[in-house]
Amino acid sequence: NVTGSWRINDYTISFNSNGGSAVTAQTVTAGGKATEPSPAPTKDDYTFGGWYKEDTLTTAWNFSTDTVNANTTLYAKWTS
């Protein structure tokens, strides 16, 4: 007779503000959604342009629909 237990994974969402103010990391249960940091980070002489999935700032993260299934870093986009 074998018994087992399952544990749902928790993942860390880190926010790289690319020179802006610090943003606290979040812990999210697998398949869950991250919460958009509020207030948004600030950076002198720049306007915050959202969080992106890669450091090349190609694909915006959608806090309404994107789910977390691994440790993830999101990157801040800035416009001058």
C-alpha positions in Angstrom: 0.0 0.0 0.0 1.6 3.2 -1.2 0.4 6.7 -0.3 1.7 10.0 -1.5 1.0 13.6 -1.2 1.2 16.4 -3.7 2.4 19.8 -3.1 1.5 22.7 -5.4 4.6 24.6 -6.5 5.1 28.2 -5.6 7.2 30.4 -7.9 8.9 33.8 -7.5 8.1 36.7 -9.8 11.0 39.2 -9.7 10.8 42.7 -11.1 13.9 44.2 -12.8 13.2 47.9 -12.8 16.1 48.6 -15.2 17.5 51.4 -13.1 14.1 52.5 -11.6 12.9 52.3 -8.1 12.9 48.9 -6.4 9.9 46.6 -6.7 9.3 43.8 -4.3 9.2 40.2 -5.6 6.0 38.1 -5.3 5.4 34.5 -4.6 2.7 33.0 -6.8 1.2 29.5 -6.8 1.7 27.5 -10.0 -0.9 28.5 -12.6 -1.7 31.7 -10.7 -1.5 35.3 -11.7 1.0 37.9 -10.5 -0.4 41.2 -9.2 0.7 44.3 -11.0 3.0 46.3 -8.6 1.4 49.4 -7.4 2.6 52.0 -7.4 4.6 51.5 -10.6 8.3 52.1 -10.3 9.7 55.5 -11.0 12.9 56.7 -12.7 14.0 60.3 -13.0 13.2 61.9 -16.4 11.5 58.7 -17.7 8.0 57.4 -18.0 7.2 53.8 -17.0 6.0 51.8 -20.0 5.0 48.5 -18.5 6.4 45.1 -17.6 7.9 42.8 -20.2 8.7 39.1 -20.4 12.2 39.5 -21.7 15.1 41.9 -21.3 14.7 42.9 -25.0 11.3 44.3 -24.0 9.5 42.6 -26.9 6.5 40.9 -25.2 4.4 42.8 -22.6 3.2 40.8 -19.6 -0.6 40.9 -19.3 -1.5 40.7 -15.6 -5.1 39.9 -16.4 -4.3 36.7 -18.5 -0.7 35.6 -18.1 -0.1 32.8 -15.6 3.0 31.8 -13.7 4.4 28.3 -14.1 8.1 28.9 -13.4 10.3 31.4 -11.5 10.0 34.5 -13.7 11.7 37.9 -14.1 9.8 40.8 -15.6 11.6 43.8 -17.0 10.5 47.5 -16.8 10.3 49.5 -20.0 11.0 53.2 -19.9 10.5 56.1 -22.3 12.3 59.4 -22.0 
